Each structure stands twice: as structure tokens, then as C-alpha cells.
Amino acid sequence: MGKPSNLVIVESPSKAKTIGKYLGPDYVVKASMGHLRDLPKSTMGVDLEHDFTPQYRPVAGKEDLIRELKTAAAAADTVYLATDPDREGEAISWHLKELLSLPDEKAHRVTFNEITEKVVKESIHNPRQIDNCLVDAQQARRVLDRIVGYQLSPLLWKKVRRGLSAGRVQSVATRLVVDRENEIRAFVPKESWTVDANLNRLGKPGSFQARYYGEEKKRELDTEAQADAIIRDVEGQEFTVTNVKRAEKKRTAAPPFTTSTLQQEASRKLNLTPKRTMAIAQQLYEGVDVAGLGTTGLITYMRTDSLRLSDEAMAAAADFIRSRYGSSYYYGKFHVFKTKAGAQDAHEAIRPTHVELDPELIQASLSREQYKLYKLIWSRFLASQMANALYDTVSIDTQCAGHTFRSSHQSMKFPGFIAVYEEGRDDEAEAVGSPLPDLQVGDKATAVKLQKEQHFTQPPARYTEATLVKAMEEKGVGRPSTYAATVSTIQDREYVTKTDKRLAPTPLGEVVNSLMMERFQDIIDVEFTANMESQLDDVEAGKRNWKDVLAEFYAGFHQEMVDAEAALEGVRIKVPEEPTDEICELCGRNMVIKMGRFGKFLACPGWPECKNTKPLVERMPGRCPKCGSGMLKKKSKRGFPYYACERGAECGFMSWDVPTELDCPKCGQTLFKKSGKGRMKPFCINENCEDFLPEDKRGYYKKKTEADGAPAAAETKATGKKAAPKKTAAKTSRKKTEAGT
């Protein structure tokens, strides 16, 4: 057999493995490991004087991979560029075409909305040329964000604090969190009262509860005096049933997932961050090794704002529902959901590729997180094609002394789609009321108890990651591919902090937001940012030139930069110190959080009279592998972070590796990852687990042995100090980390 004449290039090895299984020996499938060409890290890389020309460079650290792909491309008759079906995927394919010097007749673009044998083969047999409009839209976004980041961030360094960054979308997301916090601070609670009557029927068994509703119309009680007046009116009086209303209520299933709703529901039900949700969804899309099937793509493409489903998928769901639950549980026809106005609608909604792959059947082949997310997607899709849930509802009005009291109850008549899936809620569910006796108009009752209760309106809730994504989508800030990264970035930059799943701005975030509000009103404006997204959509549709969009934006932004530099000449903005409950044992003051060379630490606000400082302890995800207690992040005297059991010396566990929120699928213990920046692969440190990764294989700088003239590892452990690597090695390690980010 001769050499393969076709080369297929995808982003990841797992995607390459799945596609390679379907294509056979005439195709060789290789992974680019993401971008191979990008703007340089050390400079802006955009020629502002010459039509915003990007200055792309090969990504550092990928030289060997580039040479390998060039050799494979030269030997192939046809090169299929099979990166993800979105703007960034199109841009990666374009960069590959340019980097590998592929002529138009040799380079073919293929996309897969789902990675199944049928779709992969159909796409390979129906290739297209690279869509330059999609590429231009991605270039415009990349250059916009680079201009804002590389010009605005240095201003923040000079005026607020070194190391800060500003971004076009992240600044607006931060503003949303700050605005919500200001709403909460400004909120004035409003008093209200309710009056409940516990009623006994006269002459018939049965009791029920009713709540004051009003007189002829609904009326709110604003004061205790109003509640007392109603109680005086009805006390000792007879109540009469004046209206009984019975009805059947229908409830329709939620539509299948879009990127936004998947992130929201995974946050509510699985406690997954948007970033983690998308990482797991990527694995399910690219392919998982399923027992008996091999590597199989389990879901369709997960970056979408469309509610559209293919006829084939809906027909498969209909057959599955009829066979498993019966015809009465099927919706009766294809349940088509209308995609919202302004959506790109480039792909189907997120759904399983094969509905017959029940999550329970393949659970053994999936990690715990993969199983939970796949089950969520599978259940939501199946439920979207199922019959409505039906409820019997009853509402009863009872009158006394001209006042109406109302009772209500609902009970499930037919579960329909709820047999499979029920959507989570961010707010409290509506009360269904207690079961009611069979009351008829004219029935009499007396009150055995009258009870008043005071209530106060509550301030708006702080955003969760799920509700922030929802707000961003509703306001048009960002796109499906950017939600997770934006929410993660504003937390990584310490503009926003998460406590008990709720997001609140830090003092740093509020200072930066205030500066942006004062000096960069366009960048921080929600409508301006949403309009910019619309302009990028116009570029994608071929309606606008991407460099014209950049020129319009830069004219206003550059003037704001000039004005800000002049207005802030000689000004240094101080970030308020964060008070804590930690008491200084030397002087009794509440200690504050400060930022130092090695990060945050606790300090006494009484400096210079009191110079007491302490390391700041941070709670980490995961559990101690030794005793199961919580994990804390601490710092050594030399400023190196390490991770230890919250029980301290009583347990004694510590590690330089970082505990994660993931559990090992084999032994169930917390997975750890290598410390440092970049995307690190989690590993198991349980020596009794078959997935245990020894310390010397975790990717750390290898220390010299005694034979090399360096202290022995045992001595290092005994001292408890971490040996510092040579500068050259540290630089090499840092470059590799940046290249993998």
C-alpha cells in the first residue's frame, strides 16, 4: 500500500483520533495543537500607521510541529483543513494555509457540526474554500482586543497598579458586576404585610388556608395598621366561598441547549464554572473512547446560539421517546423552537449525536464530569421533543366582611417531559399551595386562626457565573465563544471575586471600573460593545470591511487615550485596602489585605507604629488526600505558594502541586495539577491508584543530584525549602508555559 495522499489537519489529538477512525488508510490526520501563527506576545503586533496590518509570527515553541506539518503537507496531494466550525476555527485554517504555503487548489476547508462517521465522510466529500469573511471577522476581533489591551493596560500600570490588564469585553463584564453591587448598596427595602386565615368548613370536614387578596381588586398591605384593620373586620365572622375556578395548566419543555444556556444550567445543577463546562463539552464533541464503539463524538458543536435541530435528529428523538416512554409522551410533531433575533444561527443547538446512546449505557466509558454533562445535554434534548406536562389547578376565593381571601393549589396530572428533565431556576419556584378540600360556591367556614406577617422586599441578587453569562447574552456583550473566557478572566485579574457562588467586585475592580467610566466611556458602555459585536457580525456576513470597522473604532479610542493621559498626568490612584476579621495580635486592630511582591498578604493598618504582617490563607477546591479535610493555599517565608491540609500539623499533608475541583475517575480522590500558568493536565497523586503519576513525570524542572554537585533531594525535603532553579532554566520553562497558554 502506498503512502496516504490526503492530509487532514485538526486542532487536537483526540479530535484527530476520532476522525482518523472514520477516514481509513488514504488519510493521515494530524493535530496543530491550536494556533500555529499569532500576534507576537512582546509587542502589539499591529501596524497602526498602515491600515492596521497584523504582524503575525509562528508561535514560539511549536517549531518542530510546524516543520512536521510542512513535510506532511508537501507529501500530500490534498490538505483538508478541518478546524472547528466557527470564526476562530476558520482563522486557524487560514493561518495554516498561509504558514504551510498551500495553494488554493490543494487546500480544502471542511467543518463538522458533529463528529460522526456520516458527517465526517460527507464533509470530506463536499469541501469548500476558506471563508475570508469569517477570517476577517476574527482578525477584526483579535486586533480590536490587542489595541485595547496593549494601549489601555500600560495606563492602568502607571496610574493604578503594575500587572493590571484591560479588555474590551472584560471591562463591560466587570461593569455589570459593579453596577449590580451599586444597586444593592442603594437599595431601600419596602415594607409589606400579609394576613393568612386558617379556615374550618362549617357542617363538613376539611380545613384550608387562605391569604388576604383584596376587596374588588388586588390590594397590597403597606403597614401593620392595615393588616390589623383587616383582622378586626373578619375576626369572629363567617367566611363564604364565592368563587371556585378549576383549570388545566400546560407547561412546555425548555428548548435544547445553546452555549449560554448550557453554561447556565451546568452552573446551577452541576456546580461547574463556564470555563470548565466548555472544556468538558469540547472533550465530548471531539470524541471519547466508548467501550464497543471506539472513539466517538458524543455531542454536536458546543459554541452556538441557535435553537435549530435537524429533522433527522428530531425524528430519532421521536422514535426513542415512543419506544421507551410510549406515544403519549411524544410532543406529536417536530417541536421547532424559534431562535432569537440577532443570533448567528451558524450551527444546530447542542444535542447528542446519537440519542440511542443513553448516558447510563456509556457511563463506564466516561469520567464523572463527562457523564454528568453528557446526561444534562442528552436529557435536555430528549425533553425538548416530549409532550407538555399537565397540571390540575384550583383557585378558591372566600369572602368575609367585604374582604377576599384566596387559596390556590396545583397537582401534576401528567408528567410529560418532566419524566426526563426539568430546567433549573435562579429564583425561587412558585409555591403550589397545600391540597384543598372539595369546596363549592356557598360553602361556609370560620377562622380558627388569623396570622399577620411582615415582609421586606429584597435587593437584587448578586450575579452568579450563570446569571452573568445570561446578562451578557441578553445585552449582546460578547458571543458564545467568549462568555466562558470573559467570566474566568475577570476573576483571574482579581476585578471580581466569587464567594458562595456569588460574584462581587473587589476594591481593585471598582477602582479600575471607575477610571474606565470616567475616561473611556465607549469601551465601558454596554450598548457600544453590543454594537461592536453587531459590526463584527456584519463583517462576517460580508457587509462591512474589517479595516473600516477598526478605523472607526480607533479614531474615538485614540482620542480618549490622549485625553486620559493628559488628565491623569502625575496622578496615582490608590486602591482601598480590604479590611478583614483577622485581629492583629500586637495592637488589636483589624488587619487589611495588601498587595506585595509575592502577591496578597495580611498587614496591620497601624503601620509604621505596628509592622505586623501575616501570610494570607486562601481556601482551595478539592480535599486532602490524607484525611479528606479542606485544602488551603499558603506561602512559604520565601514567597513560594504551597498547598496544605486545613488541619495543619495535626494532618501534616502539604504539596507544591495545586488541588483542583476534579476527582480521579478511578479512585475518587482529588486530582492535582502542576503549579504555574497555562493549561495544565490534572493528575492523580494517590500512589495506590492505577492512574497515579509519579513526581518525576509531572513536568517540573529536574533538580541536579549530588553527583552533579547539587544538594540531594532528601536534603531539600528535610529543610522544607524549595530549591530555586537556574535563571536560564526558569526562562525556558516560562516560554514553554506561555506557548501552551
Secondary structure as the mmCIF struct_conf table of DSSP 4:
data_model
#
loop_
_struct_conf.conf_type_id
_struct_conf.id
_struct_conf.beg_label_comp_id
_struct_conf.beg_label_asym_id
_struct_conf.beg_label_seq_id
_struct_conf.end_label_comp_id
_struct_conf.end_label_asym_id
_struct_conf.end_label_seq_id
STRN STRN1 ASN A 6 VAL A 10
BEND BEND1 GLU A 11 GLU A 11
HELX_RH_AL_P HELX_RH_AL_P1 PRO A 13 LEU A 23
TURN_TY1_P TURN_TY1_P1 PRO A 25 ASP A 26
STRN STRN2 TYR A 27 ALA A 31
BEND BEND2 GLY A 34 GLY A 34
BEND BEND3 LEU A 36 LEU A 36
STRN STRN3 ARG A 37 ASP A 38
BEND BEND4 LYS A 41 THR A 43
STRN STRN4 VAL A 46 ASP A 47
TURN_TY1_P TURN_TY1_P2 LEU A 48 PHE A 52
STRN STRN5 THR A 53 PRO A 54
STRN STRN6 ARG A 57 PRO A 58
HELX_LH_PP_P HELX_LH_PP_P1 VAL A 59 VAL A 59
TURN_TY1_P TURN_TY1_P3 ALA A 60 GLY A 61
HELX_RH_AL_P HELX_RH_AL_P2 GLU A 63 ALA A 75
BEND BEND5 ASP A 77 ASP A 77
STRN STRN7 THR A 78 LEU A 81
BEND BEND6 PRO A 85 ASP A 86
HELX_RH_AL_P HELX_RH_AL_P3 ARG A 87 LEU A 99
TURN_TY1_P TURN_TY1_P4 LEU A 100 SER A 101
TURN_TY1_P TURN_TY1_P5 ASP A 104 LYS A 106
STRN STRN8 ALA A 107 ARG A 109
BEND BEND7 ASN A 113 ASN A 113
STRN STRN9 GLU A 114 GLU A 114
HELX_RH_AL_P HELX_RH_AL_P4 GLU A 117 HIS A 125
BEND BEND8 ASN A 126 ASN A 126
STRN STRN10 ARG A 128 ARG A 128
HELX_RH_AL_P HELX_RH_AL_P5 ASN A 132 LYS A 159
TURN_TY1_P TURN_TY1_P6 VAL A 160 VAL A 160
TURN_TY1_P TURN_TY1_P7 ARG A 162 GLY A 163
HELX_RH_AL_P HELX_RH_AL_P6 ARG A 168 ALA A 186
STRN STRN11 GLU A 191 ARG A 201
BEND BEND9 LEU A 202 PRO A 205
STRN STRN12 SER A 207 GLY A 214
BEND BEND10 GLU A 215 LYS A 217
STRN STRN13 LYS A 218 LYS A 218
STRN STRN14 LEU A 221 LEU A 221
BEND BEND11 THR A 223 THR A 223
HELX_RH_AL_P HELX_RH_AL_P7 GLU A 224 VAL A 234
TURN_TY1_P TURN_TY1_P8 GLU A 235 GLY A 236
HELX_LH_PP_P HELX_LH_PP_P2 GLN A 237 GLN A 237
STRN STRN15 GLU A 238 ARG A 251
HELX_LH_PP_P HELX_LH_PP_P3 THR A 252 PRO A 256
STRN STRN16 PHE A 257 PHE A 257
HELX_RH_AL_P HELX_RH_AL_P8 THR A 259 LEU A 270
HELX_RH_AL_P HELX_RH_AL_P9 PRO A 274 GLU A 286
STRN STRN17 VAL A 288 VAL A 290
TURN_TY1_P TURN_TY1_P9 ALA A 291 LEU A 293
STRN STRN18 GLY A 294 THR A 296
STRN STRN19 ILE A 299 THR A 300
BEND BEND12 MET A 302 MET A 302
HELX_RH_AL_P HELX_RH_AL_P10 ASP A 311 TYR A 325
HELX_RH_3T_P HELX_RH_3T_P1 SER A 327 TYR A 329
STRN STRN20 TYR A 330 TYR A 330
BEND BEND13 GLY A 332 LYS A 333
HELX_LH_PP_P HELX_LH_PP_P4 LYS A 338 LYS A 340
TURN_TY1_P TURN_TY1_P10 ALA A 341 GLY A 342
BEND BEND14 HIS A 347 HIS A 347
HELX_LH_PP_P HELX_LH_PP_P5 GLU A 348 ALA A 349
STRN STRN21 ILE A 350 ILE A 350
STRN STRN22 PRO A 352 PRO A 352
BEND BEND15 THR A 353 THR A 353
TURN_TY1_P TURN_TY1_P11 VAL A 355 GLU A 356
BEND BEND16 LEU A 357 LEU A 357
TURN_TY1_P TURN_TY1_P12 PRO A 359 LEU A 361
BEND BEND17 ILE A 362 ILE A 362
HELX_RH_3T_P HELX_RH_3T_P2 GLN A 363 SER A 365
BEND BEND18 LEU A 366 LEU A 366
HELX_RH_AL_P HELX_RH_AL_P11 ARG A 368 SER A 384
TURN_TY1_P TURN_TY1_P13 GLN A 385 GLN A 385
STRN STRN23 MET A 386 MET A 386
HELX_LH_PP_P HELX_LH_PP_P6 ALA A 387 ASN A 388
STRN STRN24 ALA A 389 CYS A 400
TURN_TY1_P TURN_TY1_P14 ALA A 401 GLY A 402
STRN STRN25 HIS A 403 PHE A 414
HELX_RH_3T_P HELX_RH_3T_P3 GLY A 416 ALA A 419
TURN_TY1_P TURN_TY1_P15 VAL A 420 VAL A 420
BEND BEND19 ASP A 426 ASP A 427
HELX_LH_PP_P HELX_LH_PP_P7 GLU A 428 ALA A 431
TURN_TY1_P TURN_TY1_P16 VAL A 441 GLY A 442
STRN STRN26 LYS A 444 PHE A 456
HELX_LH_PP_P HELX_LH_PP_P8 THR A 457 THR A 464
HELX_RH_AL_P HELX_RH_AL_P12 GLU A 465 LYS A 475
TURN_TY1_P TURN_TY1_P17 GLY A 476 GLY A 476
BEND BEND20 GLY A 478 GLY A 478
TURN_TY1_P TURN_TY1_P18 PRO A 480 THR A 482
HELX_RH_AL_P HELX_RH_AL_P13 TYR A 483 ASP A 492
TURN_TY1_P TURN_TY1_P19 ARG A 493 GLU A 494
BEND BEND21 TYR A 495 TYR A 495
STRN STRN27 VAL A 496 THR A 499
TURN_TY1_P TURN_TY1_P20 ASP A 500 LYS A 501
STRN STRN28 ARG A 502 PRO A 505
HELX_RH_AL_P HELX_RH_AL_P14 PRO A 507 ARG A 519
HELX_RH_AL_P HELX_RH_AL_P15 GLN A 521 ILE A 524
HELX_RH_AL_P HELX_RH_AL_P16 VAL A 526 GLU A 540
TURN_TY1_P TURN_TY1_P21 ALA A 541 GLY A 542
BEND BEND22 LYS A 543 ARG A 544
HELX_RH_AL_P HELX_RH_AL_P17 TRP A 546 ALA A 567
TURN_TY1_P TURN_TY1_P22 LEU A 568 GLY A 570
HELX_LH_PP_P HELX_LH_PP_P9 ILE A 573 GLU A 577
STRN STRN29 GLU A 578 ILE A 583
HELX_LH_PP_P HELX_LH_PP_P10 CYS A 584 CYS A 584
TURN_TY1_P TURN_TY1_P23 GLU A 585 CYS A 587
HELX_LH_PP_P HELX_LH_PP_P11 ARG A 589 ARG A 589
STRN STRN30 ASN A 590 GLY A 596
TURN_TY1_P TURN_TY1_P24 ARG A 597 PHE A 598
STRN STRN31 GLY A 599 ALA A 603
TURN_TY1_P TURN_TY1_P25 PRO A 605 GLU A 609
STRN STRN32 THR A 613 PRO A 615
HELX_LH_PP_P HELX_LH_PP_P12 LEU A 616 VAL A 617
STRN STRN33 GLU A 618 ARG A 623
TURN_TY1_P TURN_TY1_P26 PRO A 625 CYS A 627
STRN STRN34 GLY A 630 LYS A 635
TURN_TY1_P TURN_TY1_P27 LYS A 637 ARG A 638
BEND BEND23 GLY A 639 GLY A 639
STRN STRN35 PRO A 641 CYS A 645
TURN_TY1_P TURN_TY1_P28 GLU A 646 ARG A 647
HELX_RH_3T_P HELX_RH_3T_P4 GLY A 648 GLU A 650
TURN_TY1_P TURN_TY1_P29 CYS A 651 CYS A 651
STRN STRN36 MET A 654 SER A 655
BEND BEND24 TRP A 656 ASP A 657
STRN STRN37 VAL A 658 ASP A 663
TURN_TY1_P TURN_TY1_P30 PRO A 665 CYS A 667
HELX_LH_PP_P HELX_LH_PP_P13 GLN A 669 GLN A 669
STRN STRN38 THR A 670 LYS A 673
BEND BEND25 SER A 675 GLY A 678
HELX_LH_PP_P HELX_LH_PP_P14 MET A 680 PRO A 682
STRN STRN39 PHE A 683 CYS A 684
TURN_TY1_P TURN_TY1_P31 GLU A 687 ASN A 688
BEND BEND26 CYS A 689 CYS A 689
TURN_TY1_P TURN_TY1_P32 GLU A 690 ASP A 691
STRN STRN40 PHE A 692 PHE A 692
HELX_RH_3T_P HELX_RH_3T_P5 GLU A 695 LYS A 697
BEND BEND27 ARG A 698 ARG A 698
HELX_LH_PP_P HELX_LH_PP_P15 TYR A 700 LYS A 704
HELX_RH_3T_P HELX_RH_3T_P6 GLU A 706 ASP A 708
TURN_TY1_P TURN_TY1_P33 GLY A 709 GLY A 709
BEND BEND28 ALA A 710 ALA A 710
HELX_RH_AL_P HELX_RH_AL_P18 ALA A 713 THR A 719
TURN_TY1_P TURN_TY1_P34 GLY A 720 GLY A 720
HELX_LH_PP_P HELX_LH_PP_P16 LYS A 722 LYS A 726
HELX_RH_AL_P HELX_RH_AL_P19 LYS A 727 ALA A 739
TURN_TY1_P TURN_TY1_P35 GLY A 740 GLY A 740
#
